[in-house]
Amino acid sequence: MKDSLKEKLKHISSKPGVYLMKNERGRVIYVGKAGNLKKRISSYFKPIEQLDIKTGVLVKKIHNFETTITATENEALILESTLIKKHRPRYNVILKDDKRYPSIRLDISQPYPTIEVIRKIKKDNALYFGPYASAYAVKQTINIINKAFKLRKCRTGNFMSRKRPCLNYQMGTCLAPCCIDVDVDEYKKIINEVIMLLKGRAPELIRKIKNEMYLASDMQEFEYAAQLRDRAFALERTMEKQVVVSSDLSDRDILAVKGQDEFSVITVLPVRSGYMMGARHYFFKDILVSDSELLFSFIRQYYEKGRFIPSEILLPSTIYDKKILEGWISSLKLKKVHLLTPQRGEKLRLVNMATKNANQALQEKIASKDSEKDLLLRLQKRLRLNRLPKRIECFDNSNISGTSPVAGMVVFENGKPAKRAYRRFKIKTVKGQDDYAYMAEILKRRFTGANAEESLPDILIVDGGKGQLNIAVAVLSALGMKNRFYLFGIAKKDTTRGETKDKIFQPQRSNPVKFGKDEDLLLFLQRIRDEAHRFAITFHRQRRNKKAIHSILDDIQGVGPGRKKLLLKHFGSIKKIRAASVEDIQKLPGINYVTAQKIVKALR
């Protein structure tokens, strides 16, 4: 350890606080918290043989550290979370948004809520259920709700403007509150039953519905009793497909953690009313903390996103700073939450089940990684590259007769799409339709100035065959980038010539690359090209649609979306607004005399 760090250790406070570990460049690589800063930081700088492998690797990268003292450990916990979000340290656990997992949203602030499928949970006072293991699981759940309950199906915008009930009402699957006067309290009662179902309390809900059915029958309300019978029957059919894993029918989450090579996985098994709700796996790479710290960081980030918090969370081992974390989660739930490490019985069996699931998911991840690496190694050999093509970029243009021309750049890293690195380009300098000029412009913009300092690709692919490839060679040569990476063009098969496969071209080579038995490599490159094509077309469609709904009102200073909507709603059309006087327009709420003058002048 450096003498400067030894000297710094002598002066560290023993109070609670947060510490930031920095590398030789001064970049924060790890943020941690401690009840006793001196004791915690000193534990990193023991003799290397006394440290575990992960901590040893982290300590070798530490060249400096900073500390911030807090009044309590809870304050340290909050500050640690803030600093992790700010610095995004390389070796902290950072749980990404669950965009890959769908959830169900129910906005109970509305008088007639409906269920929505979303992929990002927000803090907006709505109820969220999930995330679900797959889109299929969500579809099944929504099908159950649609069969058993008659919630409205239309979106909020359509709901406000609809003039007559839709087909769902005629089919008997919607109460049509958009057009028919539905009792709000009666609708709220149905919503509460849907919430019970989504919380996994289906057995309790079935008993409740059956009791209401018997009561309706006794009151000789046979039509209503038949509806309740059908609802209970649909729910019972669903319950038959679910597996009871807990005899006490409680709500709990079971967590397990496994690590191997550079990967770690945390598996969450949600159990609601004793029924297993599926398994979700969260993968982390190059994590240099213990399993205890990994679980601590995961739990804090997982439950702060607005998810349902059960009363019990079962863990495979004793967790780091358990009491602090229990207090923090309890404050979120406004009710006591227990973090338990079972040693025997049914709860231990559930933890073992989660551990088996975590191990299986980890082995599949490692096998997939090996498969991806094998594909890239074979691609390197087939294309005769001197390095592994870890990063591949592909460009494609999109336009219709030269209107709203755009281009898209997609990036594949280690054989998979890296969507955060995708880029969209509006063509700025080319007038009319000229695909070659479009390609020249976007390549110049990608590899000129600050953009050239971004991660350079190992392979760059242009869609369009030899013509576009020659343009790319000319542009990159002029920029001095020609030999920085490998360049290929991809052309679609020409069926008129009897071609059966797409072609991959290299500069200064007339014949396409032959893939022989490695046809999966060609399919991989085609998949990258197809992704670039999809990305560019989607962007072009968005621009075209935006242009189609553009109004002359959008160009008037002082007229935003709100005033535009107000004007069109009041007058009905641009033609009628044009015919209106300044005084007529000024009468509308939120529009003063000056703005009304601008509107009249612009339209006339």
Helices and strands as residue ranges (DSSP letters): H 3-10, E 17-22, E 28-34, H 37-42, G 43-45, G 48-50, H 53-60, E 64-69, H 73-87, E 103-106, E 115-118, E 127-129, H 135-148, H 156-161, H 167-170, H 184-198, H 202-218, H 222-240, E 252-260, E 263-272, E 275-276, E 280-285, H 291-303, E 312-314, H 322-333, E 338-340, H 345-383, E 391-400, E 403-413, E 416-417, G 419-421, E 423-426, H 435-446, G 449-453, E 459-463, H 466-478, E 486-491, G 495-497, E 503-505, H 519-548, G 552-555, H 561-571, H 574-579, H 582-586, H 593-603
